[in-house]
Amino acid sequence: MVIDDLKFDDRGLLTVIAQDWRTGEVLMVAFANREAVQKTFETGRVHYYSRSRQSLWLKGESSGAFQLVKEIRTDCDRDALLIKIEQLGGGACHTGERSCFFEVMRAGESVFDVLERLEGVIEERRLSTGEKSYVKSLLEKGEDTQLKKVGEESMEFACAVKDRDSARVVAEAADVLFHMAVCMADKGIGLGLIKDELARRFGTGGHEEKAARS
């Protein structure tokens, strides 16, 4: 597909959704004209079109919060783009928040909503330059330390299950998930891929799934 296949509206614009390539979190929604799309393809950095200023703008040009292109998709009508990005600098939002969608209108988070927020925190810690944190120390110490912690927390989870201590089971399970998330983030693997894998397995018998992986 080429840019000529896209369908711009009567103003010469189309909607652009910027999504974190690791976590799947939607970071912002803006608009692009043909020139902005062309610049995005050419430079690998997301460009938008400002309707208020009526001009092209490179995201991060003044703030340093550049958006590096990982993948570009179009919807079925070809009048909107989904750009999977690596967000640099602070957040995608001009308020300083990581995502423009930080205001909750209706409460209620799914498990994966919480995990997406966890990934966002891990990413912020990874990119931080001054402030010390447990997450950053794990990332700096590397794979062996991370895997050791995953193993330790998994054993503690198993012991809690054997002891039939429900509160401890929950706490240890959270520790396992947390350390797994850090380890996966260090490898550039998003937790959203786990959701995709689980969804893929629905309708597949357990024995069939095991056979397919062996």
N, C-alpha and C positions, 0 to 999 in steps of 0.2 A: 504494500500500500504506500502511496505517495501523498504529499500534502494536497495535491489537486483533487484527491478523492474525498477530502474533508468537506463538510457542509457548513459554511459560515452563515450566520444570520444576516438580516438586511442591514445591520450595522457593521458587518464584516468581522463579527466576533463569534467565538465559541467558548463554552464553559471548560475550565481546566480544574481538575481535582488533584491535589498533591497528597500522596499517600506514602507513609514511611515504608521503605522496601523491606525492612526487617520485621516490623511488628504488625503491619497492616493498618496502623492508626491513620485516620484521615487528619491531615494537618491543616489544610486550608483549601478554599475554593476561590478562584479568581477567573479572569477572562484573558483570552489571547486573540490577536488578529493573525493574519497570515505571516507577517514579518516576525512576530514574536515566536510563532511555531517554528519558522525557518531558523531563527537564531538559536532556539532551544536544540534543534537537531544538529546544527553546525558546531555549537560550543560545548554541548553536554551539560550546560547550566540552564536552569529554567528561566525563561523570559515571559513576562506577562504584558498586558496592555491595560493602562490606567484609563478608566472611563472618565474620571474627574479631571485628570490632567491632559487627557487625550494624547498620550504618548507612550512609547515603549519603555518598559523598565526591567532591569535585571534584578531578580530577587537577591538581596544581600549586598548590592552594590555599595550602599552606605552603611549597613549594619554589620556586614561580614557574615550574615546568616545565609550563605549561598545554598542552593539546592542542586545537588549533583544527580543527573539523570541515570537511573538504573534500567528503566523499562518504560515504554510509552504504549498505551493501548487506546483504542477508540471504542465507543459504544456501538450498538447495532445500527443506529441511525447515522453514525459518523459525524455527529454534531457536538460531541463532547470528548474530552481527552482525560484519561486517567494516567497520571505520571507517577511512577514509583521512584522515590528519591532517597538520597542520603542527605539529611538535614545537617548542615554545618552551623557553627556559631551557637547562638542562643536558641530561641524558639522560632517557629514559623510565623507566629502571630506578632503583630506590631505592639501588642501589650506586654510582650516579654514571655508570654505563655508558650509552651511547646506547641500546642495546637490551638487553632482559633475556636475549636469546639470544646471549650472548657466550662461553659455554663450549662448546668443540668436543668432541664425543664420538667423532666419526670424521673424520679428516683428509681433505682433498681438496676443493679449491675449483675451481669452474668459472670460466671467463673472466668471466662476469657476476657471480659472487660477489665477485671481486676488484674489479670496476667498482662494485658496490654499496658496498663498503667505501670506495672512492675517493670516491664521492658523499657518504658519511657524513662523511669528513674535510673535504671542501670545504664542506659545510654547517656543520660546527663552526667552521671558519675564518671563514666568512661571518658567523656569529652572535657571534664573539668581539669583545670591546670593547677590550681592552688590548693583548694580545700581537700583535706584528707578524709577518706571514708573507708568503711569495711569493704564495700564493693570494689573500689579502686585498688585497694591492697590485694584483693583476690585476683584481679585482672593483671596487676603488675607481677605477682608471684608466679603466674603462669599455670599451665595445664596440670602439672603434677599436684600442686597444692589444691587446685579446684577439684580434681578427681578424688583426692583424698577426703575432702570435705563431703562430697557427694556420697562416698562410701560410708563414712562415719555416720552421716545423718540417716542413711538408708538402714544401717544396723540399728540405730536408736529407734527408728520407726518400727522395725520388725520386733524389737524388744517390747515396745509399747503395745503392739498388737497382741503379743503373747501374754502380756500382763493384764490384758483386757482393761486398760486405762484409757477410756474414750477421749478425755481432755488431752492427754499426752499424745495419743495417736494423731489428733488434729494438729497439735503443735509441731510434732516431728514431721508430719506430712508436709506442712507449710515450709519447714526447713529444707526438706528434700527438694521441693519445687523451686524454692528460692535459689539454692546452690546449682541446681540443674539449669535454671534460667541464666545465671551468671556464666556458667560454662558454655552454654549454647551461644550467648551473646558474644563471647570471646571468639567463637568460631564463625560468627556472622550468620547464625541459623536462627530464624525467628520462631517464636512459640506458635505463631499462626499456622506454621507447617504441621504442627501436631494436630491442631484442629482439623486441617485439611485431610490428614492421614486417617484420623478417627472417622471423619465423615465418609471417606472412601470405603472404610471397612463395613459400614452399615449395609446389611443385606448379604454380607459374606459370612459364611459359617466359620467358626473358630478353627476347625481342622483344615478347611480350605485355605484360610488365610495363612496358617502356619506352613502348609505345603507350598504355597506360592512364594514364601520367603526363604525356603530351604533349597 
